[in-house]
Amino acid sequence: MPCVRTVLGLLAACGAIAFLGYCIYFDRSRRGDPAFKRRLREKRRAQQRKAEGRGAQLWDPAKNEKLQEFFLQEVRMGELWLSRGEHRMGVEHLSNALLVCGQPQELLKVFKHTLPPKVFEMLLHKIPLICQVSTYLSLLNEHCK
């Protein structure tokens, strides 16, 4: 008399083999279909056009000018607060400028040579926070598109 466990195991194995066979059959018939290949090419082309369209949106001149104005305003405000002796407020504005800067490594090199060491250290301690904000903003920007 066959054991119930053995029968259930054999049924499960047969079911898994049948399912795997169906998957292989379906995949072969799908890949062999000429319409599938055409739809796949069209889908890839549409994705490529969409990605190119996003790239054009990123370099909108009006948006770029606003970012440049904001960058310069934040640098000026940072310099103003530093000249008044308010290091925290100065570092806050300089970190905002660093956030929107297109070349943050170059800006950090300039800050290293122009800022007092204490202020530069304060700015370096804010970099992880700047990176988190930048990541959050890019995710938010992608979600809103």
SERO-4910 file (N, C-alpha, C, O; in steps of 0.05 Angstrom, whole numbers):
BEGIN
 pado doro    nc1    nc2    nc3   cac1   cac2   cac3    cc1    cc2    cc3    oc1    oc2    oc3
  Met    A     17    -23      0      0      0      0     18     25      0     34     28     18
  Pro    A     14     42    -20     31     65    -21     25     85      2      2     87     11
  Cys    A     46     97     10     44    116     32     31    142     22     37    150     -1
  Val    A     15    155     38      2    180     30     23    202     23     20    217      5
  Arg    A     44    202     39     65    222     35     78    218      8     84    238     -6
  Thr    A     83    193      0     95    188    -26     77    196    -49     86    208    -69
  Val    A     51    190    -46     32    198    -67     31    228    -70     31    239    -92
  Leu    A     30    242    -48     29    272    -49     55    283    -61     54    303    -76
  Gly    A     77    271    -54    103    280    -66    103    276    -95    113    294   -110
  Leu    A     94    253   -105     93    248   -133     74    267   -148     80    277   -170
  Leu    A     51    272   -136     32    291   -148     44    319   -150     41    333   -170
  Ala    A     58    327   -129     70    354   -129     92    355   -150     95    375   -164
  Ala    A    108    334   -152    130    333   -173    118    334   -201    128    348   -218
  Cys    A     96    319   -205     83    319   -232     72    346   -238     74    356   -260
  Gly    A     60    359   -218     49    386   -222     71    406   -229     67    423   -246
  Ala    A     93    404   -215    115    423   -220    127    419   -248    133    438   -262
  Ile    A    129    393   -256    140    387   -283    120    397   -304    129    408   -325
  Ala    A     94    393   -299     74    403   -319     75    433   -321     74    444   -343
  Phe    A     77    447   -298     78    476   -299    103    486   -313    102    505   -329
  Leu    A    126    473   -307    151    481   -321    149    476   -351    159    493   -367
  Gly    A    137    454   -359    134    448   -387    116    469   -401    122    478   -423
  Tyr    A     94    477   -387     77    498   -398     92    524   -401     89    538   -421
  Cys    A    108    531   -381    123    556   -383    142    556   -407    145    575   -421
  Ile    A    156    533   -411    175    531   -433    160    533   -460    168    546   -478
  Tyr    A    137    519   -461    121    519   -486    111    548   -492    114    557   -514
  Phe    A    100    561   -472     90    588   -475    112    607   -483    108    624   -501
  Asp    A    136    605   -471    158    623   -477    168    619   -506    173    638   -520
  Arg    A    169    593   -515    178    588   -542    158    599   -562    165    610   -583
  Ser    A    133    595   -557    113    605   -576    112    635   -576    107    648   -597
  Arg    A    117    647   -554    117    677   -552    141    688   -567    139    706   -583
  Arg    A    165    676   -563    189    686   -576    189    680   -606    201    695   -622
  Gly    A    176    659   -615    174    653   -643    155    670   -658    155    671   -683
  Asp    A    137    684   -645    117    701   -657    130    726   -669    143    741   -654
  Pro    A    127    732   -695    139    756   -707    127    781   -695    141    802   -693
  Ala    A    102    781   -688     90    805   -676    102    811   -649    105    835   -642
  Phe    A    111    791   -634    124    796   -608    150    812   -612    155    831   -598
  Lys    A    166    803   -632    191    817   -637    186    846   -646    201    864   -637
  Arg    A    166    850   -662    159    877   -671    150    895   -648    159    917   -645
  Arg    A    133    884   -631    124    899   -607    147    905   -588    148    927   -576
  Leu    A    165    886   -585    188    890   -568    206    913   -578    215    930   -563
  Arg    A    211    913   -605    227    934   -616    213    962   -613    226    981   -606
  Glu    A    187    963   -617    172    988   -614    173    997   -585    176   1021   -580
  Lys    A    171    979   -567    171    986   -538    199    998   -531    201   1018   -517
  Arg    A    220    985   -541    247    995   -535    252   1022   -547    264   1040   -535
  Arg    A    242   1026   -572    245   1053   -584    230   1074   -569    240   1097   -566
  Ala    A    206   1067   -560    190   1087   -544    204   1094   -518    205   1117   -510
  Gln    A    216   1074   -505    231   1079   -480    255   1097   -486    262   1115   -470
  Gln    A    269   1092   -508    292   1108   -515    284   1137   -521    297   1156   -513
  Arg    A    261   1141   -535    252   1168   -541    244   1182   -515    249   1206   -511
  Lys    A    232   1168   -497    223   1179   -472    248   1188   -455    248   1209   -443
  Ala    A    269   1171   -456    293   1178   -441    307   1202   -454    317   1219   -439
  Glu    A    307   1204   -480    318   1228   -493    302   1253   -487    313   1274   -483
  Gly    A    276   1250   -485    259   1272   -478    264   1282   -450    264   1306   -445
  Arg    A    270   1264   -431    277   1272   -404    303   1287   -403    306   1307   -389
  Gly    A    322   1278   -420    348   1292   -421    345   1321   -430    358   1339   -421
  Ala    A    326   1325   -449    321   1352   -459    308   1369   -437    314   1393   -435
  Gln    A    291   1357   -421    278   1372   -399    298   1380   -378    295   1401   -366
  Leu    A    319   1364   -373    338   1370   -352    354   1395   -359    362   1410   -341
  Trp    A    358   1401   -384    374   1424   -392    357   1447   -402    365   1460   -421
  Asp    A    335   1451   -390    318   1474   -396    333   1500   -389    340   1503   -366
  Pro    A    339   1518   -409    355   1542   -403    343   1560   -381    358   1570   -365
  Ala    A    317   1563   -381    305   1580   -360    309   1568   -333    315   1583   -314
  Lys    A    306   1542   -331    310   1529   -305    340   1531   -297    346   1534   -274
  Asn    A    357   1528   -317    386   1530   -311    394   1558   -302    410   1560   -284
  Glu    A    382   1578   -313    387   1606   -305    378   1610   -276    392   1623   -260
  Lys    A    355   1599   -269    345   1602   -242    363   1588   -222    368   1598   -200
  Leu    A    373   1565   -229    392   1551   -212    418   1567   -208    429   1568   -186
  Gln    A    427   1579   -230    452   1595   -228    447   1619   -210    465   1626   -194
  Glu    A    424   1632   -213    418   1655   -195    416   1646   -166    427   1660   -148
  Phe    A    403   1623   -161    401   1613   -134    429   1607   -123    435   1613   -100
  Phe    A    446   1594   -139    473   1587   -131    488   1613   -123    500   1613   -101
  Leu    A    488   1633   -140    503   1657   -134    491   1671   -109    507   1682    -93
  Gln    A    465   1671   -106    453   1684    -83    461   1670    -57    467   1683    -37
  Glu    A    462   1643    -58    470   1628    -34    500   1633    -27    507   1635     -4
  Val    A    517   1634    -48    545   1640    -43    548   1668    -30    563   1671    -11
  Arg    A    534   1687    -41    535   1715    -30    525   1715     -1    538   1728     16
  Met    A    503   1702      4    492   1702     31    511   1688     50    515   1697     73
  Gly    A    524   1666     41    543   1652     57    567   1670     64    576   1671     87
  Glu    A    577   1685     44    599   1703     49    591   1726     68    606   1734     85
  Leu    A    567   1736     65    557   1757     82    555   1748    111    565   1762    129
  Trp    A    544   1724    116    542   1714    143    569   1708    155    574   1712    179
  Leu    A    587   1698    138    614   1693    149    629   1718    156    643   1720    175
  Ser    A    624   1739    140    637   1765    146    626   1777    171    640   1793    185
  Arg    A    602   1771    178    590   1780    203    597   1763    227    591   1770    250
  Gly    A    611   1741    222    619   1723    244    599   1702    251    603   1686    270
  Glu    A    578   1699    235    557   1679    239    565   1654    222    555   1651    200
  His    A    582   1637    233    592   1615    218    571   1594    211    571   1583    189
  Arg    A    553   1589    230    532   1569    224    514   1577    201    508   1561    183
  Met    A    505   1602    201    488   1611    179    504   1612    153    493   1606    132
  Gly    A    529   1620    154    545   1620    130    549   1593    118    546   1589     94
  Val    A    554   1573    135    557   1546    126    531   1535    115    531   1520     96
  Glu    A    509   1543    127    482   1534    117    478   1543     88    470   1528     71
  His    A    484   1569     83    481   1579     55    501   1567     36    495   1562     13
  Leu    A    526   1563     45    546   1551     27    539   1522     21    544   1513     -1
  Ser    A    527   1508     40    519   1481     35    495   1480     15    494   1462     -1
  Asn    A    478   1500     16    456   1502     -4    468   1507    -32    459   1495    -52
  Ala    A    489   1523    -33    502   1528    -59    516   1503    -69    516   1497    -93
  Leu    A    527   1488    -50    540   1462    -57    520   1442    -68    526   1426    -85
  Leu    A    496   1444    -57    474   1425    -65    466   1429    -95    462   1409   -109
  Val    A    465   1454   -104    456   1459   -131    479   1462   -151    474   1466   -175
  Cys    A    503   1461   -141    526   1465   -158    530   1442   -177    526   1419   -170
  Gly    A    537   1448   -202    542   1427   -222    568   1412   -218    570   1389   -226
  Gln    A    587   1425   -206    613   1412   -201    621   1416   -171    637   1433   -165
  Pro    A    609   1400   -153    614   1404   -125    642   1399   -116    652   1412    -97
  Gln    A    657   1381   -130    685   1376   -122    702   1401   -126    719   1408   -110
  Glu    A    697   1415   -149    713   1439   -155    706   1461   -135    723   1476   -126
  Leu    A    680   1463   -128    672   1483   -109    684   1478    -82    692   1497    -68
  Leu    A    686   1453    -74    698   1446    -48    728   1453    -48    739   1462    -28
  Lys    A    741   1449    -71    770   1457    -73    773   1488    -69    791   1497    -55
  Val    A    755   1503    -81    755   1532    -78    750   1539    -49    764   1556    -37
  Phe    A    730   1527    -37    724   1532     -9    747   1525     10    752   1539     29
  Lys    A    761   1504      3    784   1495     20    805   1517     21    818   1521     41
  His    A    809   1530     -2    830   1550     -3    821   1577      7    838   1594     14
  Thr    A    795   1583      6    786   1610     13    774   1612     41    774   1633     53
  Leu    A    763   1590     51    749   1591     77    769   1585    100    789   1571     96
  Pro    A    764   1596    124    780   1589    147    777   1559    153    756   1547    147
  Pro    A    798   1546    164    796   1517    168    772   1508    185    760   1488    180
  Lys    A    766   1524    205    743   1517    223    717   1517    207    701   1498    210
  Val    A    713   1536    190    688   1538    175    688   1516    154    667   1504    149
  Phe    A    711   1510    142    712   1489    122    706   1462    135    692   1445    123
  Glu    A    715   1457    159    709   1433    174    679   1431    179    667   1409    176
  Met    A    667   1453    186    638   1453    191    623   1446    165    603   1431    166
  Leu    A    633   1456    143    620   1450    117    624   1420    110    606   1408     99
  Leu    A    647   1410    116    652   1381    110    634   1363    127    625   1342    118
  His    A    628   1372    151    610   1356    168    581   1357    158    565   1339    164
  Lys    A    574   1377    141    547   1378    130    544   1363    104    521   1359     95
  Ile    A    566   1353     93    564   1339     67    546   1315     67    531   1311     49
  Pro    A    548   1297     88    529   1275     88    500   1283     87    483   1270     74
  Leu    A    493   1304    101    466   1315    101    459   1325     73    436   1321     63
  Ile    A    478   1339     60    473   1349     33    468   1326     14    450   1327     -3
  Cys    A    483   1304     17    479   1281     -1    452   1268      3    439   1260    -16
  Gln    A    442   1267     28    416   1256     34    394   1274     21    375   1264      9
  Val    A    397   1300     24    377   1318     12    377   1316    -18    356   1316    -31
  Ser    A    401   1314    -30    404   1312    -59    390   1286    -69    376   1286    -89
  Thr    A    395   1264    -55    382   1239    -62    352   1241    -60    337   1231    -77
  Tyr    A    342   1253    -38    314   1256    -34    301   1273    -56    280   1266    -67
  Leu    A    315   1295    -64    304   1313    -84    304   1299   -112    285   1302   -127
  Ser    A    324   1283   -118    324   1269   -143    302   1248   -144    290   1244   -165
  Leu    A    298   1234   -122    276   1214   -121    249   1228   -124    231   1218   -138
  Leu    A    246   1251   -111    221   1266   -112    217   1276   -141    194   1275   -151
  Asn    A    238   1285   -153    236   1295   -181    228   1273   -200    211   1277   -218
  Glu    A    239   1248   -196    232   1226   -213    203   1218   -209    189   1210   -228
  His    A    194   1219   -184    167   1211   -177    146   1230   -189    124   1222   -197
  Cys    A    153   1255   -191    134   1275   -201    132   1276   -231    114   1288   -242
  Lys    A    150   1262   -245    149   1263   -275    128   1246   -286    124   1244   -310
***
